Amino acid sequence: MGKGREIDSWFQELSEEAVEFTQEEIMLKLIATIDERGWPHITMISSNRALNKNKLAWGAFIEGSSKHNVVQNPKQGIIYMTAKLPFKFLQAKARFTHVEKEGEDLEFFNRSQLMRYTTYVRVHSVYYNDIIAGSSIRNLKLGGIIKGIIANLIGKSAAKTNLKEKRLNVVGYELFNAMIAVRVIAYIDPTDGYPVLVPCIQLQAADHNRVIFPFSVLKEDLLKIPIDNKVAVFGMNFNYANQAIKGTYTGIHVFRRIKFGVIDIEEIYNSSPPLTGKIYPTIEKRSKISSYPKTL
């Protein structure tokens, strides 16, 4: 992949092919940031592309946790994945450098197919980032996804927590229980502190409190997730409804003789506009306004 030095399948810069790959507008583009607790957080930001082998930019049109996170901790993980079969994806690690509120890149994002006909919502800021490392463009093998579906049919029901509480709401349970939907796991790489995003379409909800995944696709990637560490999982259906769950990866467990990775849910974040924010364990509410400032 280009002339960059390989770092455990990562390279110090993107190839020309990889830069071109990120220009596609209709594809999954996710950013993993690190919150104030050191937990990974995942956001879908479609106005997002590499500018060259060493720089990338993404645009903000709503204010969410990811924008706050990168100012406090500039380390990010990014994934680009095609929306049609055969699925292909590219991973990157990036470091936030600065924000611009005008310029060619801002105009480019607002002229894009996604934004050009949007009257009330526009990209208002561009976040610039140095590329620290990037992967090659890889295939997500359909055969492995099918094997994962079969594994879930056999072993998933044995992985239930049997808790009375239902942490995933109706929408979330459907997102993480669908046979095929977008699912991506983020974890913090212990070697450098950067988030890493791994596609995991075979991940499903065992019940309303736990998600599991067989190692049928990208096994070596999934085995790198540190046990007993916090992870985030982004789920989205084909109508773009999405949620991000956070919790502890408890490692590999065997259910009906099949090995599964297990994540116990501790927090749920609604990623879909117009109202983003944490919806579990507590619904965040604004305090009642009882007085108003005097006008001049």
N, C-alpha and C positions, 0 to 999 in steps of 0.2 A: 504493500500500500504506500505508494509514493516513496520518498526518501527518509521519512521519519523513522526514528529508532523505535523498535517494538518494545512495549513495556507490558509483559504478560498479556499479549494479544491487543494491547493498546499502543497507539502511536502518538508522537508529539504534535502532529499536525494532521489535518484532513487531506485526503487525496483530491485531485481535481474532480474525479467521479463523485466523491462524497459531497463536495461543495455543490455540485449540480443536483445531486439527489435531494438536498434540502430545499431547493427552489420550488418544488411542487407545492401548490397551494392546498389541494384537497388531500390531506394525509393527516395522520395522527402526530401531533407535536406536543410533547409533554416536558415540563420542567420540574425537577425535584430540587427543592431548597431545604434549608435546615432552620428549624424554628428556635426560639430562645431556650428551649429545653434540650436541644440537641437531637430532636426527633426529625425524621425526614417528612417533607410535605410535598404533595404532587398537585400541579396545576396544568390544565390544558391551555396553551397559548399558541394559537394557530398563526398569528403574525410573527413568524419566527424563521430565520434562515441564516445560513453562513454567508458572510460577506467575502471571505477568502479562506485560505487554508488555516489562518491563525485567528480569525475574528468572526464572531457571530453577533446578531442583534435580534431582539424580540421586542414587540410593542405592547404597551399597556392601554386598555380602553376601559377597564374597571379597576378599582382599588381592592386588592385582596391580600391575603397573607404572604404570598410569594414576593410581592414588591417590598414589603416590610422586611422580610427575611433576608433578601440579598444585600440590603443596606447594612444589616447587622452582621451577616456572615456571607461573604461573596461567593462561597463555593456552591456549585450547582452540578446536577446531572441532567442530561438532556437526551431525549430519544425522538427519532423521526421514523415513522412506520407507514408503509403504503396502506391504502384503504381497500385494495382489491387483491384477490388471489393472483399469483402467489405472493404471500406477505413477505416483504423485505424490510429490514430495519437497520438503523445506524445509531450508535450510542456515542455520546460525547461527555467530557467533563469540561466545565468552563468556569471562569472567574470573572465576576462582575467588576467593571471598571468605572463607568459613569453613566449619567442619564442626559439625554438631549430632548428638548421639547420643540425643536424645529429642525428642518434640514431635509435632504434628499431621501433618507431612509424612512422618515415619518411620512413623507408624501407617497413613497412607494407602497407602504403598507395600506394607506388609505385609498390608493387606486386599485388595490387588489380585488379579485373577484369576490372575496369574502366581505369586504368593507365598502366597496364603491357605491352600493345602493342603500347603505345604512344611513338614515337621516339623523337619528338621535344619538347614536353611539359611534364615536370615532376614536382612533388611536391617538392619544394625546401625548405620549412619551415613548421614547425608544431607549431601551436598556442595552448598553454595549458590553461585550464580554470577550475576554481572551480565551482562546481554546487551549486547554491544558493537555488534553489527550482525546483521541478519537479512535473508534473501532473501524474495521472494514464494513462494507455493506454485507449483511448476512441474510440468509433465508430462514424463515420460520416454517419448518416442514409440516405439511398438512397431515402426513402419516402419524407424526408424533402427537398432534392435536387429537386425532381420532383415537389413538391408544389411550390418551388421557381421559377422553369421554367414557371409554369402556371401563377404565380403572375407577372413575368416579361412580359409575353405575353399580359396581361391585362393592366398593369399600366405603363410600361416603356416609351412608346411614349409620355405620359403626363408629363414626367420629363425632357424633353429637355430644354436646356438653350436658344436656338434660337440665340446664338452668331454666328457672321459671321466667326470668327476665328476657325480653326480646329487644336486643340493642339495635339491630337493623330494622328500619321501618319497612313498610310494604314495598316502596320503590327500591330501597337498597337491597332487600332480600331478592327481588326479581333481577336486579342488576347482577348480583353475585351468584345467582342460582341458575341463570340461563345457560343452556348447553354450550352455545358459542356467543361470546361478546368480548369486547375489549377489556382486558385485565392486565395491569402492569404493576410489578412490585418495585419499590424503591428501598434501598438500604444504604447505610453509611459504610464506605470502604474503610476498614481499619488501617490500611496501609498508608492512606494519604488524607483521610477525612472528607473526601468528596462523595456525594451521593451517586449511586449507580442505579439505573433503571433497566429492568429485565422484563420482556414480554412474558406473560404467563396466562395465555388464553384458557388453559386447562384448569385454572383455579376456580373453585366453586365454594359456595357457602354450605357447610355441613349442617348448620342450623342458623338461628338469628344471632349467634354469639361467637362463631368461629368460622374461619375459612381454611380450606386445605388445598393442596395441589400435589398431583403425582409428578414424578421426575421424567415424564415421557418426552418432553421437549426442553432443550437447553439445559440438560442435566448438570453439566459442569458449571454453568453460570449460577444456577440455583444453589448448588452445593457450597458456593462461596458466601452465602448469606450467613453472617455471624449468629450463632445460637444465643438465645436469651437477650437479643438486642431488639430495639424498636425498629419497626418497618412501617411503610405505608403502602396501600394498595389502591390503585385507581381503577374504577369500574365504569363502563359506559355502554349503553345500548346503541342500536342503529338509529334511534331518534335523538341522539345526543344528550339524553338524560344521563347525569353522572354524579357519583359520590366518591369520596376518598375515605378509606378506613385506615386507622392506625392501631397498632398493637404490638405485642411481643411475639417474635418468632421463637417458638419453643423447640424447634428442631425436627428431626425425623421420627415419626411414629408409624407403627405398622397396624393397619386395620384390614382384617380378612386377608392377611398374608401379602398385602401391597403396601409399599413404603410411600408415605405422604409427608410433605412439609406442613406444619400446623402453625397458624397464626390466630391467637386469641384477641378478639376485638376489644379495644379499650376506649376508642374515640372514633366519632364519625363526623366528617366534614362535608357539607353540601357545597359542591363546586359550581352549580349551575346558576347563572344570573336569573332573576335580578337580585336575589338576596343570597349572598354567600356567607358561610360561617359554620361554626360548630353546632351540630344538632344533637349530639350525644357526647358526654353524659348529661349535660345541662343545656337547655336552649338559652342562648344568650339574648337578653332583652335590654332594650334601652331604658334608662331611668325616665320616670315621668317628668315632663317639663312643667314647672309650677310658676315660673316667672320668666319674663322676657327682657332683654336689654332695651333701654330707652333709645328711641330713634332721634337723630339730630334734626 
